[in-house]
Structures are given as C-alpha cells and as structure tokens.
Amino acid sequence: METIKTDVLIFGSGVAGLITALSISNDKNVILVSKARLRGSNTYYAQGGVAVALSDLDNVEKHKKDTLETGIHLSDEEIVSILVTEGRDRIKDLIGYGVNFDKNSSAQYEFRQEAAHSERRILHVADKTGNSIENVLIKELKKRKNIVILEKHFLEELICRDEFCFGAVIYNSLTSTETIVHSNSTILATGGAGQVYEKNTNWIGSTGDGLAAAYNAGAIIRDMEFYQFHPTAIQLKKKRRGIKNFLISEAVRGEGAIIVNSTGERFLFQYDHRGELAPRDIVSRAILNEIETGANVYLDLTKMEGNVKAKFPVIYRNCLKAGLDITVDPIQIVPVAHYMIGGILTDKDGETTINRLYACGECACVGVHGANRLASNSLLECMVFGYRVAQSVNKLSKNNKKSPLIKQQKQEREHMSLYTIFNTKNELQSRMYRFVGIKRTLKSMQNTLLWIQKTTKTIDGSFNKKYYAQFKELDNLLCVGELITRSAIERKESRGAHFRIDYPEIDNSLDYIHTSFVK
Ligand SMILES: Cc1cc2nc3c(=O)[nH]c(=O)nc-3n(C[C@H](O)[C@H](O)[C@H](O)COP(=O)(O)OP(=O)(O)OC[C@H]3O[C@@H](n4cnc5c(N)ncnc54)[C@H](O)[C@@H]3O)c2cc1C
C-alpha cells in the first residue's frame, strides 16, 4: 500500500471542509479528500440561507436567546455565544471571498424571516444559498498552492492508537486502491446521515461515514437521538440525482406561505400559537398527526406577497419539473429527515476525544443545537467551527509519535452483491423512518435495534471491491442507525426532535444531560 504524508488531512468539501481548508496557514500542506466530486454535499443543496445578527434591529443577544430556547436546555451557552458572535465575522469573510447575498432596492442586505427567529436575520442568495457559497469557496480553494484535492477518494478508516490519531486509510474509487495518509492532524467534515431514513432531504452521499469512522476509532458520539425532521418536503415521482424528496425551504413560510389540511384548515394553530412559524419538531409532528388521520397536508404559496418565482426560483423550477405549479396550486407535503443534530463530540476548537482528530460541521456535536436546531444556524456553525479548527491546527507542533502498522490492502473474503447491498439499505431506511422517526415507542425501537445488530453481524466479513463505496456506506448507515436507536431508547422523555409516545412529556431532571456512546 502506498504511504503519503501531509500536515493536515481534511475529509469533506462541504462548507465546513472548505472553510477549514481555506483558513489553514499557507505554509502547511493540506490534502482535502472528497468521496464524490467537490460539489457533492448537503451544502450544495442548502436553500434558505444563513442566520446572522447583522441587521439594524438585531443583536447577538437576541440570536443567542432564540438558539438557546430552540435547543430546550441542551445547548451549551458558551458555544452558542461563540456561534452568534464569531458568526458575524465569518459572514464578512464569506462576503470577502465573493458571495453576493441578496440586497433590497436600497442596496442594503435583505434579511429573511424563518421559524422561531425573533428577528429577520437570514441572509440568502435567492433560494440557492448553499450552491452559491460552494461555488465561491471551491473557486478560492483551487487557487491555493498548498492544497491538494483528492476527489472520488473514500475515508476507509482512521489510524488511531491510545486516543491519538495519525491519519487515515483512503480508498480511490476510480482505481480501487488504498493509500495510507500520515498526517499531523486529521479533520472530519463529512456531513450528516440523512440517508439512514427512507424519506429525507439529503444528498445521496449523506451516510454518516465520518461519524462511523470516529466511533470505530473510539471517539465519543453524543446526542444521536436528536435527528431533525423538516416539515415541508414534496415526494418526487422519480428520483432525481438519487433524491426522492425535495425540500421546500422554511423561508417560504417566513414570507407568508401557509399550511392547510384537506379541508383547508390552518390546523397548526391548534398545536402552537406561532402556527406555521413554530419550531420544526412541532410542525413536523402536527403534520404527521394529520396524515395519520387519513388527511393530506398542503403548503400553499399562492397567497404570498411579491414575485414567488423571483424569490424562490429553484423551488419553483423543481416543483414545476415534478408537475406542480406553486403559483397556482397548494402542494402536498410530507415531513422528512433533514439534519443530524448529534454527532462526534468536540470541544470549542473542534477537537474530538481523540488527540489530533478534529470534527466540524454537521458530523460534529459541539453543543450549538441541543435538542433542536434553529433554522439556518447550520451553515453558520460549519463556518464558525471550521474556522476555529483551522486556528487550532495552525498552532500544532510536529507529532513525533510512531504510527501503528496498517494491514495490507483489503481483500474480498465474502462477496456481497450490489443487489443485497441495496435491499439491505432500503430495509434499514424503511425501518428507521417508521420506527425511529418522528414518533417513537420502546417496542418498535427495540425491534429495530435487534434487526440492525443481526444485520451488522451478517455482513461482517463481507466486502464488495467493485462497489466499495456502496458497501461501506451501508456498513456506516447501520452503525448510525444503531447509535440513533440506542440513544433514543436511552432518553426516556420527549424533547425537541426526540418524541416518544410512551414518554410524551419533557423531564426537567434531564436538562443538560446528554446521551453518549463510545465503542
Ligand atoms: C436540502 C437542504 C437544505 C438545507 N438548507 C439549509 C439552509 O438554508 N441553511 C442552513 O443553515 N442549513 C441548511 N441545510 C443544512 C446544511 O446544508 C448542512 O447542515 C451543511 O451544509 C453541512 O455542511 P458540512 O460541510 O458539514 O457537510 P456536507 O456539506 O454534507 O459535506 C460533506 C462532505 O463530506 C464528504 N464525505 C462524506 N463522507 C466521506 C467519505 N467517506 N470520504 C471522503 N469524503 C466524504 C462529502 O463528499 C462532502 O464533500 C440544508 C440541508 C439540506 C439537505
């Protein structure tokens, strides 16, 4: 197996990985690895925008208060302060790189409203904010002489011993070869795991790879029971780029779209006085309740003020492709998995519980979101903590420890067919959506856990060299599914994104008590 060396090894080319890479000092060699092409990420699909307290009416205290309230006594106050304060500087950096956030007719930045925000504070580029950010940052990345980009390379395993990380083994999906990368520091910015659920908004590669690798290497994983469901997605008749559900951003509700049931009733007010602008968990559960009574639920954009097509061009076009004209008809919606709130536990500089192993962005759990993520705080978190990771890594001295020896190239002992890989993945996704989704009971979670553990044992020792990524993603999704289910069984209450039918109330004695797992 070939061995290479670098100062910094980064996995992920979403906003977290890109900001980290661009913030590493120029005198350090960086290898940035992405399992797909650079734009393959959740970031690329982010629509609504970035929350930041920069308008004249707003301030960081208000942003902090909204974030803490939404997190329901599980967010870390110091971390949230860092987010809202340093977030302002990171947005200025982004503007400096060339991201053109929308402005109003007076050439002032236009801040949108989103649910559970007490002020209009969402900066955006129409409804393709993530796409614009990715394009600008990738352009910048390609100018940097100290950064080597490896696309279509897959994080296979981390090289760790005695809670110290020495780098990773990566798999080249084009040549089917492995390489050992020894690195002074290793950073995971590998995103979420929405593909563990049958209905989700995530890009096809959102399979929790970094999280599973960190768990297998002995890092602490925290708060996995909190998987945020987004209330408003449409079900596509045909998959597009592997995506079955297309998200309709919360920003449309901030701009006046309403949610109604089959009889035209705005039923959300029965659940929360904020109606359509209540937090996502409340809206998702209310919609599911309605669907369970046999009703359909619709998002109605027809009465919105202003030019809907101009404000939300991507949503308009995608709905039209699916045969839905949002300017004419209400569209049928369904709540779907969206965002991994838990993740690899890190400190405020992004270091995990393993030395020299860092994590940032959606794969990390630094303590911002608590039990529920406030809309549009995610891109901000990626930037703030990606930047902090880089600052921390910039100060590291050379590691003189000796790396453990690595086994030879992985051999195909027992072949697992592509057909079996897909069937097993579909079964996992279906069980997770039905039994460990928006509403959970002990019995169904226990059954799911048993199924996952049995299936994991069955595939242990199997491999598929030709379809390495698909095989490994399944393996990782099973790991993520197990961690979500075990965490959800452990938390005997309902709070934010975690709702148990058998424990429907919040238990205040569990305030600031986290669920953690280590292998
Ligand atoms: C449809 C949609 C809309 C959203 N809208 C918003 C919004 O408006 N505002 C907001 O704040 N948030 C939004 N979010 C959430 C936000 O986009 C994500 O949380 C954020 O972009 C995550 O960024 P990231 O860099 O952590 O991960 P990602 O952007 O998902 O990037 C992960 C990277 O890791 C790489 N990777 C993964 N596994 C491996 C592996 N095994 N080996 C090598 N590389 C690997 C991938 O190739 C990819 O480059 C939205 C999410 C979705 C899905």
PDBQT file of the ligand as one rigid body, heavy atoms in Angstrom, charges set to zero:
ROOT
HETATM    1  C1  LIG A 601     -31.919  20.396   1.065  1.00  0.00    +0.000 C 
HETATM    2  C2  LIG A 601     -31.199  21.038   2.216  1.00  0.00    +0.000 A 
HETATM    3  C3  LIG A 601     -31.406  22.380   2.500  1.00  0.00    +0.000 A 
HETATM    4  C4  LIG A 601     -30.739  22.990   3.565  1.00  0.00    +0.000 A 
HETATM    5  N1  LIG A 601     -30.906  24.333   3.790  1.00  0.00    +0.000 NA
HETATM    6  C5  LIG A 601     -30.179  24.936   4.765  1.00  0.00    +0.000 A 
HETATM    7  C6  LIG A 601     -30.234  26.347   4.949  1.00  0.00    +0.000 A 
HETATM    8  O1  LIG A 601     -30.913  27.059   4.226  1.00  0.00    +0.000 OA
HETATM    9  N2  LIG A 601     -29.488  26.889   5.952  1.00  0.00    +0.000 N 
HETATM   10  C7  LIG A 601     -28.694  26.140   6.780  1.00  0.00    +0.000 A 
HETATM   11  O2  LIG A 601     -28.043  26.685   7.676  1.00  0.00    +0.000 OA
HETATM   12  N3  LIG A 601     -28.621  24.804   6.607  1.00  0.00    +0.000 NA
HETATM   13  C8  LIG A 601     -29.323  24.193   5.621  1.00  0.00    +0.000 A 
HETATM   14  N4  LIG A 601     -29.216  22.837   5.450  1.00  0.00    +0.000 N 
HETATM   15  C9  LIG A 601     -28.268  22.093   6.280  1.00  0.00    +0.000 C 
HETATM   16  C10 LIG A 601     -26.849  22.382   5.780  1.00  0.00    +0.000 C 
HETATM   17  O3  LIG A 601     -26.861  22.473   4.383  1.00  0.00    +0.000 OA
HETATM   18  C11 LIG A 601     -25.876  21.301   6.188  1.00  0.00    +0.000 C 
HETATM   19  O4  LIG A 601     -26.004  21.009   7.544  1.00  0.00    +0.000 OA
HETATM   20  C12 LIG A 601     -24.439  21.754   5.920  1.00  0.00    +0.000 C 
HETATM   21  O5  LIG A 601     -24.313  22.154   4.584  1.00  0.00    +0.000 OA
HETATM   22  C13 LIG A 601     -23.463  20.639   6.243  1.00  0.00    +0.000 C 
HETATM   23  O6  LIG A 601     -22.209  21.009   5.767  1.00  0.00    +0.000 OA
HETATM   24  P1  LIG A 601     -20.959  20.053   6.009  1.00  0.00    +0.000 P 
HETATM   25  O7  LIG A 601     -19.813  20.727   5.366  1.00  0.00    +0.000 OA
HETATM   26  O8  LIG A 601     -20.883  19.691   7.429  1.00  0.00    +0.000 OA
HETATM   27  O9  LIG A 601     -21.353  18.712   5.232  1.00  0.00    +0.000 OA
HETATM   28  P2  LIG A 601     -21.735  18.457   3.645  1.00  0.00    +0.000 P 
HETATM   29  O10 LIG A 601     -21.998  19.775   3.028  1.00  0.00    +0.000 OA
HETATM   30  O11 LIG A 601     -22.760  17.456   3.640  1.00  0.00    +0.000 OA
HETATM   31  O12 LIG A 601     -20.367  17.911   3.086  1.00  0.00    +0.000 OA
HETATM   32  C14 LIG A 601     -19.895  16.633   3.432  1.00  0.00    +0.000 C 
HETATM   33  C15 LIG A 601     -18.640  16.342   2.635  1.00  0.00    +0.000 C 
HETATM   34  O13 LIG A 601     -18.001  15.186   3.157  1.00  0.00    +0.000 OA
HETATM   35  C16 LIG A 601     -17.603  14.337   2.100  1.00  0.00    +0.000 C 
HETATM   36  N5  LIG A 601     -17.586  12.961   2.593  1.00  0.00    +0.000 N 
HETATM   37  C17 LIG A 601     -18.566  12.301   3.247  1.00  0.00    +0.000 A 
HETATM   38  N6  LIG A 601     -18.182  11.042   3.513  1.00  0.00    +0.000 NA
HETATM   39  C18 LIG A 601     -16.932  10.901   3.028  1.00  0.00    +0.000 A 
HETATM   40  C19 LIG A 601     -16.001   9.825   2.967  1.00  0.00    +0.000 A 
HETATM   41  N7  LIG A 601     -16.279   8.603   3.443  1.00  0.00    +0.000 N 
HETATM   42  N8  LIG A 601     -14.802  10.035   2.382  1.00  0.00    +0.000 NA
HETATM   43  C20 LIG A 601     -14.500  11.241   1.848  1.00  0.00    +0.000 A 
HETATM   44  N9  LIG A 601     -15.339  12.291   1.860  1.00  0.00    +0.000 NA
HETATM   45  C21 LIG A 601     -16.534  12.124   2.438  1.00  0.00    +0.000 A 
HETATM   46  C22 LIG A 601     -18.654  14.552   1.032  1.00  0.00    +0.000 C 
HETATM   47  O14 LIG A 601     -18.170  14.145  -0.226  1.00  0.00    +0.000 OA
HETATM   48  C23 LIG A 601     -18.870  16.060   1.163  1.00  0.00    +0.000 C 
HETATM   49  O15 LIG A 601     -17.890  16.732   0.414  1.00  0.00    +0.000 OA
HETATM   50  C24 LIG A 601     -29.875  22.216   4.383  1.00  0.00    +0.000 A 
HETATM   51  C25 LIG A 601     -29.671  20.864   4.106  1.00  0.00    +0.000 A 
HETATM   52  C26 LIG A 601     -30.312  20.273   3.032  1.00  0.00    +0.000 A 
HETATM   53  C27 LIG A 601     -30.064  18.831   2.746  1.00  0.00    +0.000 C 
ENDROOT
TORSDOF 0
